[in-house]
Amino acid sequence: MKLIIINGPNLNLIGVRELNVYGEKTFTEYFAELVVRFADYRLECFQSNVEGEIINKIHETGFAYDGIILNAGGYTHTSVAIADAVKAVATPVVEVHISNIFAREEFRHISLIAGGCRGSISGFGLDSYRLAIESFWK
């Protein structure tokens, strides 16, 4: 099973920013734990603060991987282009959010990408990524 986690803007600051929302562990530390836990899987990760780079990575992996786990960060609520990229590829996409987006500001309650995704997971901290990986078990 070949999966990629694609993280959007500001997620490179997990473990540094808004510790009360995102926690103290960095994504790099957490990803290392996922690689050990899911040793039978080929896990990759990619992060960009640039919308076009996220779209390019979805296109690049969207026909060759078994799954995409996408945390589009703030682009979740604004990017029609990322939503279109998710709908354009054959690989199933699971939307992930570390925080419960429905318990935050009202503008975060709307996801433009969710409609093109296999499912959405939010509010379980970094373990939202683990749950997304587990959703690909056959």
N, CA, C and O atoms as a GROMACS GRO file, in nm:
protein
  552
    1MET      N    1   0.084  -0.117   0.000
    1MET     CA    2   0.000   0.000   0.000
    1MET      C    3   0.089   0.124   0.000
    1MET      O    4   0.175   0.139   0.087
    2LYS      N    5   0.068   0.210  -0.096
    2LYS     CA    6   0.149   0.330  -0.112
    2LYS      C    7   0.059   0.452  -0.087
    2LYS      O    8  -0.033   0.480  -0.163
    3LEU      N    9   0.088   0.524   0.022
    3LEU     CA   10   0.008   0.639   0.062
    3LEU      C   11   0.096   0.762   0.076
    3LEU      O   12   0.213   0.753   0.112
    4ILE      N   13   0.037   0.876   0.046
    4ILE     CA   14   0.107   1.002   0.068
    4ILE      C   15   0.019   1.094   0.152
    4ILE      O   16  -0.102   1.102   0.133
    5ILE      N   17   0.083   1.160   0.246
    5ILE     CA   18   0.019   1.265   0.324
    5ILE      C   19   0.063   1.398   0.263
    5ILE      O   20   0.182   1.426   0.251
    6ILE      N   21  -0.034   1.478   0.224
    6ILE     CA   22  -0.007   1.611   0.169
    6ILE      C   23  -0.060   1.713   0.269
    6ILE      O   24  -0.180   1.719   0.297
    7ASN      N   25   0.031   1.794   0.320
    7ASN     CA   26  -0.004   1.898   0.416
    7ASN      C   27   0.008   2.035   0.352
    7ASN      O   28   0.103   2.062   0.278
    8GLY      N   29  -0.088   2.120   0.380
    8GLY     CA   30  -0.091   2.254   0.324
    8GLY      C   31  -0.028   2.359   0.412
    8GLY      O   32   0.057   2.329   0.496
    9PRO      N   33  -0.070   2.484   0.392
    9PRO     CA   34  -0.004   2.598   0.453
    9PRO      C   35  -0.004   2.596   0.605
    9PRO      O   36  -0.102   2.558   0.670
   10ASN      N   37   0.108   2.637   0.658
   10ASN     CA   38   0.133   2.654   0.802
   10ASN      C   39   0.145   2.524   0.879
   10ASN      O   40   0.173   2.526   0.999
   11LEU      N   41   0.124   2.411   0.814
   11LEU     CA   42   0.134   2.284   0.885
   11LEU      C   43   0.280   2.244   0.908
   11LEU      O   44   0.307   2.150   0.983
   12ASN      N   45   0.372   2.314   0.846
   12ASN     CA   46   0.514   2.297   0.879
   12ASN      C   47   0.545   2.352   1.018
   12ASN      O   48   0.654   2.329   1.070
   13LEU      N   49   0.452   2.424   1.076
   13LEU     CA   50   0.473   2.484   1.208
   13LEU      C   51   0.403   2.407   1.320
   13LEU      O   52   0.396   2.455   1.433
   14ILE      N   53   0.352   2.287   1.289
   14ILE     CA   54   0.293   2.204   1.394
   14ILE      C   55   0.400   2.178   1.499
   14ILE      O   56   0.514   2.147   1.467
   15GLY      N   57   0.361   2.190   1.625
   15GLY     CA   58   0.455   2.175   1.735
   15GLY      C   59   0.517   2.307   1.778
   15GLY      O   60   0.586   2.314   1.879
   16VAL      N   61   0.491   2.412   1.699
   16VAL     CA   62   0.543   2.545   1.729
   16VAL      C   63   0.428   2.644   1.746
   16VAL      O   64   0.429   2.727   1.837
   17ARG      N   65   0.330   2.637   1.657
   17ARG     CA   66   0.221   2.735   1.656
   17ARG      C   67   0.100   2.684   1.733
   17ARG      O   68   0.074   2.564   1.736
   18GLU      N   69   0.029   2.771   1.793
   18GLU     CA   70  -0.098   2.742   1.860
   18GLU      C   71  -0.097   2.604   1.928
   18GLU      O   72  -0.173   2.514   1.892
   19LEU      N   73  -0.010   2.591   2.024
   19LEU     CA   74   0.009   2.462   2.091
   19LEU      C   75  -0.120   2.410   2.154
   19LEU      O   76  -0.139   2.289   2.165
   20ASN      N   77  -0.208   2.500   2.194
   20ASN     CA   78  -0.336   2.459   2.252
   20ASN      C   79  -0.428   2.395   2.148
   20ASN      O   80  -0.521   2.323   2.185
   21VAL      N   81  -0.405   2.421   2.021
   21VAL     CA   82  -0.486   2.363   1.913
   21VAL      C   83  -0.415   2.243   1.851
   21VAL      O   84  -0.477   2.139   1.830
   22TYR      N   85  -0.286   2.258   1.822
   22TYR     CA   86  -0.214   2.158   1.743
   22TYR      C   87  -0.119   2.070   1.823
   22TYR      O   88  -0.068   1.971   1.769
   23GLY      N   89  -0.094   2.101   1.949
   23GLY     CA   90  -0.006   2.020   2.031
   23GLY      C   91   0.140   2.056   2.016
   23GLY      O   92   0.176   2.143   1.936
   24GLU      N   93   0.224   1.988   2.093
   24GLU     CA   94   0.366   2.019   2.099
   24GLU      C   95   0.453   1.932   2.009
   24GLU      O   96   0.569   1.966   1.984
   25LYS      N   97   0.401   1.822   1.962
   25LYS     CA   98   0.480   1.731   1.878
   25LYS      C   99   0.483   1.786   1.735
   25LYS      O  100   0.381   1.829   1.682
   26THR      N  101   0.600   1.783   1.673
   26THR     CA  102   0.610   1.828   1.534
   26THR      C  103   0.554   1.720   1.442
   26THR      O  104   0.544   1.603   1.480
   27PHE      N  105   0.518   1.760   1.321
   27PHE     CA  106   0.469   1.661   1.226
   27PHE      C  107   0.580   1.564   1.189
   27PHE      O  108   0.554   1.446   1.168
   28THR      N  109   0.702   1.611   1.180
   28THR     CA  110   0.816   1.523   1.148
   28THR      C  111   0.829   1.413   1.252
   28THR      O  112   0.851   1.297   1.217
   29GLU      N  113   0.816   1.448   1.379
   29GLU     CA  114   0.822   1.348   1.486
   29GLU      C  115   0.707   1.249   1.474
   29GLU      O  116   0.726   1.128   1.487
   30TYR      N  117   0.588   1.301   1.450
   30TYR     CA  118   0.471   1.214   1.439
   30TYR      C  119   0.481   1.124   1.316
   30TYR      O  120   0.447   1.006   1.323
   31PHE      N  121   0.527   1.179   1.204
   31PHE     CA  122   0.539   1.099   1.082
   31PHE      C  123   0.636   0.983   1.102
   31PHE      O  124   0.612   0.873   1.053
   32ALA      N  125   0.745   1.006   1.174
   32ALA     CA  126   0.840   0.898   1.205
   32ALA      C  127   0.771   0.785   1.281
   32ALA      O  128   0.799   0.668   1.257
   33GLU      N  129   0.681   0.820   1.372
   33GLU     CA  130   0.605   0.719   1.445
   33GLU      C  131   0.511   0.642   1.351
   33GLU      O  132   0.496   0.520   1.364
   34LEU      N  133   0.450   0.712   1.257
   34LEU     CA  134   0.361   0.646   1.162
   34LEU      C  135   0.437   0.547   1.075
   34LEU      O  136   0.388   0.437   1.047
   35VAL      N  137   0.557   0.584   1.032
   35VAL     CA  138   0.639   0.496   0.948
   35VAL      C  139   0.669   0.366   1.021
   35VAL      O  140   0.667   0.259   0.961
   36VAL      N  141   0.698   0.375   1.150
   36VAL     CA  142   0.724   0.255   1.230
   36VAL      C  143   0.596   0.174   1.248
   36VAL      O  144   0.595   0.053   1.230
   37ARG      N  145   0.489   0.242   1.284
   37ARG     CA  146   0.362   0.174   1.310
   37ARG      C  147   0.307   0.103   1.187
   37ARG      O  148   0.252  -0.006   1.197
   38PHE      N  149   0.322   0.165   1.071
   38PHE     CA  150   0.270   0.110   0.946
   38PHE      C  151   0.387   0.067   0.857
   38PHE      O  152   0.397   0.110   0.742
   39ALA      N  153   0.473  -0.016   0.911
   39ALA     CA  154   0.595  -0.057   0.841
   39ALA      C  155   0.566  -0.132   0.711
   39ALA      O  156   0.650  -0.135   0.621
   40ASP      N  157   0.449  -0.192   0.700
   40ASP     CA  158   0.413  -0.266   0.578
   40ASP      C  159   0.364  -0.173   0.467
   40ASP      O  160   0.343  -0.217   0.354
   41TYR      N  161   0.346  -0.046   0.499
   41TYR     CA  162   0.299   0.051   0.401
   41TYR      C  163   0.418   0.134   0.352
   41TYR      O  164   0.518   0.147   0.421
   42ARG      N  165   0.404   0.188   0.234
   42ARG     CA  166   0.501   0.287   0.185
   42ARG      C  167   0.439   0.424   0.209
   42ARG      O  168   0.352   0.468   0.134
   43LEU      N  169   0.485   0.489   0.314
   43LEU     CA  170   0.432   0.620   0.349
   43LEU      C  171   0.528   0.730   0.306
   43LEU      O  172   0.649   0.720   0.323
   44GLU      N  173   0.471   0.834   0.249
   44GLU     CA  174   0.547   0.952   0.212
   44GLU      C  175   0.472   1.074   0.264
   44GLU      O  176   0.352   1.067   0.291
   45CYS      N  177   0.544   1.184   0.277
   45CYS     CA  178   0.474   1.307   0.314
   45CYS      C  179   0.531   1.422   0.232
   45CYS      O  180   0.646   1.420   0.187
   46PHE      N  181   0.447   1.521   0.215
   46PHE     CA  182   0.480   1.640   0.138
   46PHE      C  183   0.410   1.757   0.204
   46PHE      O  184   0.293   1.745   0.243
   47GLN      N  185   0.478   1.870   0.217
   47GLN     CA  186   0.416   1.990   0.272
   47GLN      C  187   0.452   2.108   0.186
   47GLN      O  188   0.566   2.122   0.142
   48SER      N  189   0.353   2.194   0.163
   48SER     CA  190   0.380   2.319   0.092
   48SER      C  191   0.284   2.426   0.141
   48SER      O  192   0.169   2.398   0.175
   49ASN      N  193   0.334   2.547   0.143
   49ASN     CA  194   0.250   2.662   0.172
   49ASN      C  195   0.194   2.724   0.045
   49ASN      O  196   0.124   2.825   0.050
   50VAL      N  197   0.223   2.661  -0.069
   50VAL     CA  198   0.188   2.715  -0.200
   50VAL      C  199   0.078   2.630  -0.264
   50VAL      O  200   0.095   2.510  -0.283
   51GLU      N  201  -0.033   2.692  -0.295
   51GLU     CA  202  -0.149   2.622  -0.350
   51GLU      C  203  -0.113   2.541  -0.476
   51GLU      O  204  -0.151   2.425  -0.487
   52GLY      N  205  -0.043   2.601  -0.569
   52GLY     CA  206  -0.008   2.533  -0.694
   52GLY      C  207   0.078   2.410  -0.673
   52GLY      O  208   0.064   2.311  -0.744
   53GLU      N  209   0.168   2.416  -0.576
   53GLU     CA  210   0.253   2.299  -0.546
   53GLU      C  211   0.170   2.184  -0.490
   53GLU      O  212   0.197   2.068  -0.518
   54ILE      N  213   0.069   2.217  -0.411
   54ILE     CA  214  -0.021   2.113  -0.358
   54ILE      C  215  -0.099   2.050  -0.473
   54ILE      O  216  -0.113   1.927  -0.479
   55ILE      N  217  -0.148   2.131  -0.562
   55ILE     CA  218  -0.220   2.080  -0.679
   55ILE      C  219  -0.129   1.992  -0.764
   55ILE      O  220  -0.169   1.883  -0.806
   56ASN      N  221  -0.007   2.036  -0.789
   56ASN     CA  222   0.087   1.956  -0.867
   56ASN      C  223   0.113   1.821  -0.801
   56ASN      O  224   0.123   1.720  -0.870
   57LYS      N  225   0.125   1.818  -0.667
   57LYS     CA  226   0.151   1.692  -0.597
   57LYS      C  227   0.029   1.600  -0.604
   57LYS      O  228   0.045   1.479  -0.616
   58ILE      N  229  -0.090   1.656  -0.597
   58ILE     CA  230  -0.212   1.574  -0.615
   58ILE      C  231  -0.214   1.514  -0.754
   58ILE      O  232  -0.244   1.396  -0.770
   59HIS      N  233  -0.182   1.593  -0.855
   59HIS     CA  234  -0.177   1.542  -0.993
   59HIS      C  235  -0.071   1.434  -1.009
   59HIS      O  236  -0.094   1.331  -1.072
   60GLU      N  237   0.046   1.458  -0.951
   60GLU     CA  238   0.160   1.366  -0.963
   60GLU      C  239   0.130   1.230  -0.900
   60GLU      O  240   0.169   1.126  -0.954
   61THR      N  241   0.061   1.230  -0.787
   61THR     CA  242   0.039   1.106  -0.713
   61THR      C  243  -0.101   1.047  -0.734
   61THR      O  244  -0.127   0.933  -0.696
   62GLY      N  245  -0.188   1.124  -0.793
   62GLY     CA  246  -0.329   1.088  -0.800
   62GLY      C  247  -0.368   0.978  -0.896
   62GLY      O  248  -0.486   0.946  -0.908
   63PHE      N  249  -0.271   0.920  -0.965
   63PHE     CA  250  -0.300   0.807  -1.054
   63PHE      C  251  -0.206   0.690  -1.026
   63PHE      O  252  -0.218   0.584  -1.087
   64ALA      N  253  -0.112   0.709  -0.933
   64ALA     CA  254  -0.010   0.608  -0.909
   64ALA      C  255  -0.008   0.555  -0.766
   64ALA      O  256   0.055   0.452  -0.739
   65TYR      N  257  -0.072   0.622  -0.674
   65TYR     CA  258  -0.071   0.583  -0.533
   65TYR      C  259  -0.204   0.516  -0.497
   65TYR      O  260  -0.303   0.530  -0.568
   66ASP      N  261  -0.203   0.444  -0.385
   66ASP     CA  262  -0.325   0.380  -0.337
   66ASP      C  263  -0.414   0.476  -0.259
   66ASP      O  264  -0.534   0.452  -0.245
   67GLY      N  265  -0.357   0.583  -0.209
   67GLY     CA  266  -0.436   0.679  -0.134
   67GLY      C  267  -0.360   0.808  -0.107
   67GLY      O  268  -0.238   0.810  -0.098
   68ILE      N  269  -0.438   0.914  -0.095
   68ILE     CA  270  -0.386   1.046  -0.059
   68ILE      C  271  -0.457   1.088   0.068
   68ILE      O  272  -0.580   1.082   0.077
   69ILE      N  273  -0.380   1.132   0.166
   69ILE     CA  274  -0.433   1.190   0.288
   69ILE      C  275  -0.401   1.338   0.280
   69ILE      O  276  -0.285   1.377   0.277
   70LEU      N  277  -0.504   1.420   0.275
   70LEU     CA  278  -0.487   1.562   0.247
   70LEU      C  279  -0.535   1.648   0.362
   70LEU      O  280  -0.652   1.646   0.399
   71ASN      N  281  -0.442   1.724   0.419
   71ASN     CA  282  -0.476   1.830   0.512
   71ASN      C  283  -0.440   1.959   0.440
   71ASN      O  284  -0.325   2.003   0.442
   72ALA      N  285  -0.539   2.019   0.378
   72ALA     CA  286  -0.516   2.138   0.297
   72ALA      C  287  -0.507   2.265   0.381
   72ALA      O  288  -0.496   2.375   0.326
   73GLY      N  289  -0.512   2.251   0.514
   73GLY     CA  290  -0.503   2.369   0.600
   73GLY      C  291  -0.608   2.471   0.562
   73GLY      O  292  -0.722   2.435   0.531
   74GLY      N  293  -0.571   2.596   0.562
   74GLY     CA  294  -0.664   2.704   0.530
   74GLY      C  295  -0.721   2.696   0.388
   74GLY      O  296  -0.828   2.750   0.361
   75TYR      N  297  -0.650   2.629   0.298
   75TYR     CA  298  -0.702   2.614   0.161
   75TYR      C  299  -0.829   2.528   0.157
   75TYR      O  300  -0.903   2.531   0.059
   76THR      N  301  -0.852   2.450   0.262
   76THR     CA  302  -0.974   2.369   0.271
   76THR      C  303  -1.097   2.454   0.247
   76THR      O  304  -1.193   2.410   0.184
   77HIS      N  305  -1.094   2.577   0.297
   77HIS     CA  306  -1.211   2.663   0.298
   77HIS      C  307  -1.213   2.764   0.184
   77HIS      O  308  -1.308   2.840   0.170
   78THR      N  309  -1.108   2.764   0.103
   78THR     CA  310  -1.098   2.870   0.001
   78THR      C  311  -1.062   2.821  -0.139
   78THR      O  312  -1.085   2.894  -0.236
   79SER      N  313  -1.007   2.701  -0.153
   79SER     CA  314  -0.946   2.664  -0.281
   79SER      C  315  -1.035   2.575  -0.367
   79SER      O  316  -1.044   2.454  -0.348
   80VAL      N  317  -1.099   2.640  -0.462
   80VAL     CA  318  -1.173   2.566  -0.564
   80VAL      C  319  -1.076   2.483  -0.648
   80VAL      O  320  -1.110   2.374  -0.692
   81ALA      N  321  -0.956   2.535  -0.669
   81ALA     CA  322  -0.857   2.467  -0.752
   81ALA      C  323  -0.811   2.335  -0.688
   81ALA      O  324  -0.797   2.235  -0.759
   82ILE      N  325  -0.789   2.333  -0.558
   82ILE     CA  326  -0.752   2.208  -0.491
   82ILE      C  327  -0.871   2.112  -0.493
   82ILE      O  328  -0.853   1.993  -0.514
   83ALA      N  329  -0.991   2.164  -0.471
   83ALA     CA  330  -1.111   2.080  -0.478
   83ALA      C  331  -1.123   2.016  -0.616
   83ALA      O  332  -1.156   1.898  -0.626
   84ASP      N  333  -1.097   2.092  -0.721
   84ASP     CA  334  -1.103   2.038  -0.857
   84ASP      C  335  -0.994   1.933  -0.880
   84ASP      O  336  -1.019   1.833  -0.948
   85ALA      N  337  -0.876   1.954  -0.824
   85ALA     CA  338  -0.767   1.857  -0.839
   85ALA      C  339  -0.804   1.725  -0.772
   85ALA      O  340  -0.778   1.618  -0.827
   86VAL      N  341  -0.864   1.732  -0.653
   86VAL     CA  342  -0.907   1.611  -0.582
   86VAL      C  343  -1.008   1.534  -0.668
   86VAL      O  344  -1.000   1.411  -0.677
   87LYS      N  345  -1.101   1.604  -0.729
   87LYS     CA  346  -1.204   1.539  -0.812
   87LYS      C  347  -1.147   1.484  -0.943
   87LYS      O  348  -1.204   1.393  -1.002
   88ALA      N  349  -1.034   1.539  -0.987
   88ALA     CA  350  -0.978   1.502  -1.117
   88ALA      C  351  -0.896   1.374  -1.114
   88ALA      O  352  -0.873   1.314  -1.220
   89VAL      N  353  -0.851   1.331  -0.996
   89VAL     CA  354  -0.762   1.215  -0.990
   89VAL      C  355  -0.838   1.088  -0.955
   89VAL      O  356  -0.948   1.092  -0.901
   90ALA      N  357  -0.776   0.975  -0.988
   90ALA     CA  358  -0.838   0.845  -0.964
   90ALA      C  359  -0.813   0.792  -0.822
   90ALA      O  360  -0.894   0.716  -0.769
   91THR      N  361  -0.703   0.833  -0.761
   91THR     CA  362  -0.666   0.786  -0.628
   91THR      C  363  -0.763   0.843  -0.524
   91THR      O  364  -0.791   0.963  -0.526
   92PRO      N  365  -0.814   0.759  -0.434
   92PRO     CA  366  -0.903   0.811  -0.330
   92PRO      C  367  -0.829   0.903  -0.234
   92PRO      O  368  -0.713   0.881  -0.200
   93VAL      N  369  -0.900   1.008  -0.192
   93VAL     CA  370  -0.844   1.110  -0.102
   93VAL      C  371  -0.925   1.111   0.027
   93VAL      O  372  -1.048   1.110   0.023
   94VAL      N  373  -0.856   1.114   0.139
   94VAL     CA  374  -0.920   1.132   0.269
   94VAL      C  375  -0.875   1.268   0.322
   94VAL      O  376  -0.756   1.296   0.335
   95GLU      N  377  -0.973   1.351   0.353
   95GLU     CA  378  -0.947   1.484   0.410
   95GLU      C  379  -0.921   1.469   0.559
   95GLU      O  380  -0.993   1.397   0.628
   96VAL      N  381  -0.818   1.538   0.609
   96VAL     CA  382  -0.780   1.530   0.749
   96VAL      C  383  -0.765   1.670   0.806
   96VAL      O  384  -0.716   1.762   0.739
   97HIS      N  385  -0.808   1.685   0.931
   97HIS     CA  386  -0.782   1.807   1.007
   97HIS      C  387  -0.744   1.767   1.148
   97HIS      O  388  -0.806   1.678   1.207
   98ILE      N  389  -0.643   1.830   1.202
   98ILE     CA  390  -0.596   1.801   1.336
   98ILE      C  391  -0.699   1.847   1.439
   98ILE      O  392  -0.731   1.775   1.533
   99SER      N  393  -0.749   1.968   1.419
   99SER     CA  394  -0.850   2.021   1.512
   99SER      C  395  -0.989   1.986   1.460
   99SER      O  396  -1.006   1.944   1.346
  100ASN      N  397  -1.087   2.003   1.547
  100ASN     CA  398  -1.226   1.986   1.506
  100ASN      C  399  -1.269   2.116   1.440
  100ASN      O  400  -1.298   2.214   1.508
  101ILE      N  401  -1.272   2.118   1.308
  101ILE     CA  402  -1.301   2.242   1.236
  101ILE      C  403  -1.441   2.294   1.266
  101ILE      O  404  -1.469   2.412   1.247
  102PHE      N  405  -1.530   2.207   1.313
  102PHE     CA  406  -1.667   2.248   1.343
  102PHE      C  407  -1.679   2.313   1.481
  102PHE      O  408  -1.784   2.369   1.514
  103ALA      N  409  -1.574   2.305   1.561
  103ALA     CA  410  -1.572   2.368   1.693
  103ALA      C  411  -1.494   2.500   1.690
  103ALA      O  412  -1.472   2.563   1.793
  104ARG      N  413  -1.452   2.539   1.571
  104ARG     CA  414  -1.372   2.660   1.556
  104ARG      C  415  -1.453   2.770   1.488
  104ARG      O  416  -1.576   2.763   1.487
  105GLU      N  417  -1.388   2.868   1.432
  105GLU     CA  418  -1.458   2.980   1.368
  105GLU      C  419  -1.553   2.928   1.260
  105GLU      O  420  -1.528   2.826   1.196
  106GLU      N  421  -1.660   3.002   1.241
  106GLU     CA  422  -1.765   2.958   1.148
  106GLU      C  423  -1.712   2.938   1.005
  106GLU      O  424  -1.758   2.847   0.936
  107PHE      N  425  -1.618   3.020   0.960
  107PHE     CA  426  -1.568   3.005   0.824
  107PHE      C  427  -1.498   2.872   0.803
  107PHE      O  428  -1.488   2.825   0.689
  108ARG      N  429  -1.451   2.809   0.910
  108ARG     CA  430  -1.384   2.679   0.899
  108ARG      C  431  -1.483   2.563   0.888
  108ARG      O  432  -1.442   2.450   0.862
  109HIS      N  433  -1.610   2.589   0.906
  109HIS     CA  434  -1.711   2.482   0.901
  109HIS      C  435  -1.738   2.434   0.758
  109HIS      O  436  -1.798   2.329   0.739
  110ILE      N  437  -1.694   2.510   0.661
  110ILE     CA  438  -1.718   2.475   0.520
  110ILE      C  439  -1.589   2.425   0.457
  110ILE      O  440  -1.487   2.494   0.457
  111SER      N  441  -1.596   2.303   0.403
  111SER     CA  442  -1.482   2.246   0.331
  111SER      C  443  -1.518   2.238   0.183
  111SER      O  444  -1.615   2.171   0.146
  112LEU      N  445  -1.442   2.305   0.101
  112LEU     CA  446  -1.464   2.297  -0.044
  112LEU      C  447  -1.416   2.164  -0.100
  112LEU      O  448  -1.461   2.122  -0.206
  113ILE      N  449  -1.323   2.098  -0.030
  113ILE     CA  450  -1.265   1.975  -0.085
  113ILE      C  451  -1.340   1.849  -0.042
  113ILE      O  452  -1.325   1.745  -0.106
  114ALA      N  453  -1.418   1.855   0.064
  114ALA     CA  454  -1.481   1.735   0.121
  114ALA      C  455  -1.566   1.659   0.020
  114ALA      O  456  -1.568   1.536   0.022
  115GLY      N  457  -1.636   1.729  -0.067
  115GLY     CA  458  -1.725   1.665  -0.164
  115GLY      C  459  -1.655   1.572  -0.260
  115GLY      O  460  -1.717   1.481  -0.315
  116GLY      N  461  -1.528   1.594  -0.283
  116GLY     CA  462  -1.452   1.508  -0.373
  116GLY      C  463  -1.373   1.400  -0.301
  116GLY      O  464  -1.304   1.320  -0.365
  117CYS      N  465  -1.384   1.397  -0.170
  117CYS     CA  466  -1.306   1.303  -0.090
  117CYS      C  467  -1.386   1.178  -0.054
  117CYS      O  468  -1.509   1.180  -0.049
  118ARG      N  469  -1.313   1.073  -0.029
  118ARG     CA  470  -1.371   0.946   0.018
  118ARG      C  471  -1.433   0.964   0.156
  118ARG      O  472  -1.533   0.900   0.188
  119GLY      N  473  -1.373   1.050   0.239
  119GLY     CA  474  -1.422   1.078   0.372
  119GLY      C  475  -1.340   1.188   0.435
  119GLY      O  476  -1.238   1.232   0.380
  120SER      N  477  -1.386   1.232   0.553
  120SER     CA  478  -1.318   1.339   0.626
  120SER      C  479  -1.302   1.298   0.772
  120SER      O  480  -1.391   1.238   0.832
  121ILE      N  481  -1.186   1.330   0.827
  121ILE     CA  482  -1.156   1.302   0.967
  121ILE      C  483  -1.104   1.430   1.030
  121ILE      O  484  -1.011   1.492   0.978
  122SER      N  485  -1.164   1.471   1.142
  122SER     CA  486  -1.116   1.591   1.209
  122SER      C  487  -1.135   1.580   1.359
  122SER      O  488  -1.224   1.511   1.408
  123GLY      N  489  -1.048   1.649   1.430
  123GLY     CA  490  -1.066   1.664   1.572
  123GLY      C  491  -0.994   1.565   1.661
  123GLY      O  492  -1.013   1.567   1.782
  124PHE      N  493  -0.914   1.478   1.604
  124PHE     CA  494  -0.844   1.377   1.684
  124PHE      C  495  -0.696   1.408   1.698
  124PHE      O  496  -0.615   1.318   1.721
  125GLY      N  497  -0.659   1.534   1.685
  125GLY     CA  498  -0.520   1.573   1.693
  125GLY      C  499  -0.441   1.508   1.580
  125GLY      O  500  -0.496   1.479   1.474
  126LEU      N  501  -0.315   1.485   1.603
  126LEU     CA  502  -0.232   1.421   1.502
  126LEU      C  503  -0.281   1.280   1.469
  126LEU      O  504  -0.255   1.229   1.360
  127ASP      N  505  -0.352   1.218   1.563
  127ASP     CA  506  -0.405   1.084   1.536
  127ASP      C  507  -0.509   1.083   1.424
  127ASP      O  508  -0.548   0.976   1.377
  128SER      N  509  -0.554   1.199   1.380
  128SER     CA  510  -0.641   1.205   1.262
  128SER      C  511  -0.571   1.143   1.142
  128SER      O  512  -0.636   1.081   1.057
  129TYR      N  513  -0.440   1.161   1.134
  129TYR     CA  514  -0.362   1.100   1.024
  129TYR      C  515  -0.361   0.948   1.036
  129TYR      O  516  -0.377   0.878   0.936
  130ARG      N  517  -0.341   0.897   1.156
  130ARG     CA  518  -0.342   0.752   1.178
  130ARG      C  519  -0.477   0.694   1.137
  130ARG      O  520  -0.483   0.591   1.070
  131LEU      N  521  -0.584   0.759   1.178
  131LEU     CA  522  -0.718   0.711   1.143
  131LEU      C  523  -0.738   0.712   0.991
  131LEU      O  524  -0.802   0.622   0.936
  132ALA      N  525  -0.684   0.812   0.925
  132ALA     CA  526  -0.694   0.817   0.779
  132ALA      C  527  -0.618   0.701   0.715
  132ALA      O  528  -0.668   0.639   0.621
  133ILE      N  529  -0.499   0.672   0.765
  133ILE     CA  530  -0.423   0.558   0.711
  133ILE      C  531  -0.502   0.429   0.733
  133ILE      O  532  -0.513   0.347   0.642
  134GLU      N  533  -0.556   0.412   0.851
  134GLU     CA  534  -0.633   0.292   0.882
  134GLU      C  535  -0.757   0.279   0.792
  134GLU      O  536  -0.805   0.168   0.768
  135SER      N  537  -0.809   0.390   0.744
  135SER     CA  538  -0.926   0.382   0.656
  135SER      C  539  -0.895   0.317   0.522
  135SER      O  540  -0.987   0.277   0.449
  136PHE      N  541  -0.767   0.306   0.489
  136PHE     CA  542  -0.727   0.241   0.364
  136PHE      C  543  -0.702   0.092   0.378
  136PHE      O  544  -0.673   0.025   0.279
  137TRP      N  545  -0.714   0.037   0.501
  137TRP     CA  546  -0.696  -0.107   0.519
  137TRP      C  547  -0.796  -0.181   0.433
  137TRP      O  548  -0.912  -0.142   0.423
  138LYS      N  549  -0.750  -0.288   0.372
  138LYS     CA  550  -0.840  -0.368   0.286
  138LYS      C  551  -0.882  -0.493   0.357
  138LYS      O  552  -0.957  -0.573   0.301
   0.00000   0.00000   0.00000
